[in-house]
Amino acid sequence: MKTILKVNRKIIKKEKIENIHTDFAYWQTKSYLERLSALESIREEYNSWKYDNKQRFQRVYKIIKR
């Protein structure tokens, strides 16, 4: 079963830079579902930019029983 996670882009949280020193520390404060959701969003944006929404397999393999 395929699970689709969506990012709610309407929620904005502002934090002072002094509170979070690195990107790693920021992402450690997020749950694993939020991190996966953000990663999926970045992946979709990259693919739409690079491949113009044409996601395809690079090769097609055929398995032949001998």
N, C-alpha and C positions, 0 to 999 in steps of 0.2 A: 504494500500500500504506500502510495506516494504522499508525503506531507508537504504542504505548501505553507511557508511562513511569509507573512507580509510585515513590512515596517510601517509603523504609524508615524508619518512624517509631520503630523500636526502638533506633536508634543515637543516642546523645546525646553531644555533645562540649561540654565546658565550657571556656570561655576567659575569661581575665581581661579586664575592661573596658579596662584600660590598653593591652592589646595591639592592640585594634581601636578606632579612634577614631570611625569613622562607619559607617553602614549601607553606603554605597558601597564603602568599603574592605573590609568583610566580604564583600560579594557578589563583589568582584573576586578574592577568594581562592578562590572556588568555580569549578568547571568550568562550561562553558556548558550541559552536560547537567543538572547539578545545579540551575542557575538556571532552566532551562526546566521541569524537573520541579517545582520549587517554585512557579513561576508557574502551571502547570497545576493544581496542588493548590489554590492560592488561588482560581483561576477556578472550579473545581468547587465549592468550599465556598461561594463567593459566589452562584453560580447556584442551589445547593440552598437557600440561605437566602432569596434574593430571589424565585425562581420556583417554589419547592417541588418541585424536581427535574422540572419540566416545561419542558425546553428545546425551543423551537420556533422556526421562522422567523417573522420579523415580518410578511413579506408573501409571497404566492405570485405569481410572474410566469409568464406564458404567452407563449411566443414564437410569433408567427404570421408565416409567410412570405407576402409579398404579391406 
